[in-house]
């Protein structure tokens, strides 16, 4: 059930935009190598599990021109500490 914070038209438009973005997402499977790297990040930097998996996944696909977009403080701090380019929405 919608909370009605958006008009029906705006909600439909938002769903279209989200669907278009989701169509561009390529899932990454959590395998043993990725899980191990996430465990290392969690242990070394005190990250929560999902932040560690997020960062390890980013590292797997990052190129020289990649930028990690994140708003979680611990994730942003760690990514910057490791030397990754980070963009914080609204920041």
SVG drawing of the C-alpha trace seen along z (x, -y; Angstrom):
<svg xmlns="http://www.w3.org/2000/svg" viewBox="-3 -18 47 38">
<polyline fill="none" stroke="black" stroke-width="0.4" points="0.0,0.0 1.3,-3.4 1.9,-6.0 0.6,-8.7 3.6,-11.0 3.7,-11.2 0.8,-11.7 -0.2,-8.7 1.4,-10.2 4.7,-10.9 4.7,-7.5 4.2,-5.9 7.0,-8.1 9.3,-7.1 8.6,-3.4 9.5,-3.8 12.8,-5.5 13.6,-2.9 12.8,-0.1 15.1,-1.7 17.9,-1.9 17.3,1.6 17.5,2.9 21.1,1.6 22.2,3.4 24.3,6.5 24.1,8.7 27.3,10.0 27.2,13.4 28.6,13.7 31.2,16.4 33.9,17.5 36.5,15.0 34.1,12.1 32.9,13.3 36.6,13.6 37.4,10.1 34.3,8.8 35.3,10.6 38.8,8.9 37.2,5.5 34.8,6.1 37.5,7.2 40.1,4.6 37.8,1.6 35.0,2.5 32.4,2.5 29.0,4.1 28.6,7.2 26.4,5.6 28.8,2.6 31.8,4.9 30.0,6.9 29.1,3.6 32.7,2.4 34.2,5.8 31.7,5.9 32.7,2.4 36.4,3.4 35.6,6.4 34.1,4.2 35.9,0.9 38.0,-0.7 40.3,-3.7 37.4,-5.9 34.9,-4.3 33.3,-6.3 31.6,-4.6 28.3,-6.3 27.4,-5.8 25.9,-7.7 26.7,-5.3 29.4,-7.0 31.5,-3.9 31.4,-2.7 32.4,-6.2 35.2,-6.5 36.6,-3.1 36.4,-3.5 38.2,-6.8 40.8,-5.4 41.6,-2.6 41.9,-5.2 38.7,-4.8 36.9,-7.8 33.6,-8.3 30.6,-10.5 28.1,-11.1 24.6,-12.1 23.6,-15.5 27.1,-15.8"/>
</svg>
